[in-house]
Amino acid sequence: MIITQICDKHSLFRLTLLLYLEVTTSKEISILIMPIINEAKERVCRNLLNRVIVFDQLIDKAEAKDNEEYAKVLFNRQLNILNRLEKVIS
């Protein structure tokens, strides 16, 4: 119940502090926090993948209009997103 209220407030710091005070070992804390971290990573990955898809569509439209410079700019932005995605996954 307490964890749900804290998560509703989007306060990972408070959750971590609460778990630290109530749980004695770091292994137990890790077990409790890992699902939250994994869910956050999943959301970030999903968001980044959606952005990659949008940039694919924009690049296709730019290439269809023979706007190679704009396509290069979009490709570089997409590459930055893919690099961020790689960091989140690893």
C-alpha positions in Angstrom: 0.0 0.0 0.0 2.7 2.5 0.9 4.7 1.6 -2.2 1.7 2.2 -4.4 1.1 5.6 -2.9 4.7 6.6 -3.4 4.8 5.3 -7.0 1.7 7.3 -7.8 3.6 10.4 -6.7 6.4 9.3 -9.1 9.0 9.6 -6.4 11.7 6.9 -6.8 13.8 8.7 -4.2 11.2 8.3 -1.5 10.6 4.7 -2.5 14.3 4.0 -2.3 14.6 5.7 1.1 11.6 3.8 2.4 12.9 0.5 1.3 16.3 1.3 2.7 14.8 2.0 6.1 12.5 -1.0 6.1 14.7 -3.6 4.5 18.0 -4.7 6.1 20.0 -6.1 3.2 21.0 -4.5 -0.1 20.0 -7.8 -1.9 16.4 -7.4 -0.6 16.4 -3.7 -1.7 17.6 -4.8 -5.2 14.9 -7.4 -5.5 12.2 -4.8 -4.7 13.6 -2.0 -6.9 14.6 -4.0 -10.0 11.0 -4.4 -11.3 10.6 -0.6 -11.1 13.9 0.0 -13.0 13.0 -2.6 -15.6 9.6 -1.1 -16.2 11.2 2.3 -16.6 13.7 1.0 -19.0 11.0 -0.7 -21.0 9.0 2.6 -21.3 12.1 4.5 -22.4 13.0 1.8 -25.0 9.4 1.9 -26.3 9.5 5.6 -26.6 12.8 5.7 -28.3 11.7 2.9 -30.8 8.6 5.0 -31.6 10.8 8.0 -32.3 13.1 5.9 -34.6 10.0 4.8 -36.5 8.8 8.4 -36.9 12.2 9.4 -38.2 12.2 6.5 -40.7 9.0 7.9 -42.1 10.3 11.5 -42.2 13.5 10.3 -43.9 11.4 8.4 -46.5 9.4 11.6 -47.2 12.5 13.7 -47.5 14.1 11.3 -49.9 10.9 11.1 -51.9 11.0 14.9 -52.3 14.7 14.7 -53.3 15.7 16.7 -50.2 18.9 14.9 -49.4 20.3 17.5 -47.0 17.2 17.4 -44.8 17.3 13.6 -45.0 20.9 13.6 -43.7 19.9 15.8 -40.8 17.0 13.5 -40.0 19.3 10.5 -40.3 21.8 12.0 -37.8 19.0 12.7 -35.4 17.8 9.1 -35.7 21.3 7.9 -35.2 21.5 9.8 -31.9 18.3 8.2 -30.8 19.6 4.8 -31.7 22.8 5.5 -29.7 20.7 6.5 -26.7 18.6 3.3 -27.1 21.8 1.2 -27.2 22.9 2.8 -23.9 19.6 2.1 -22.2 19.6 -1.6 -23.4 23.2 -2.3 -22.3 
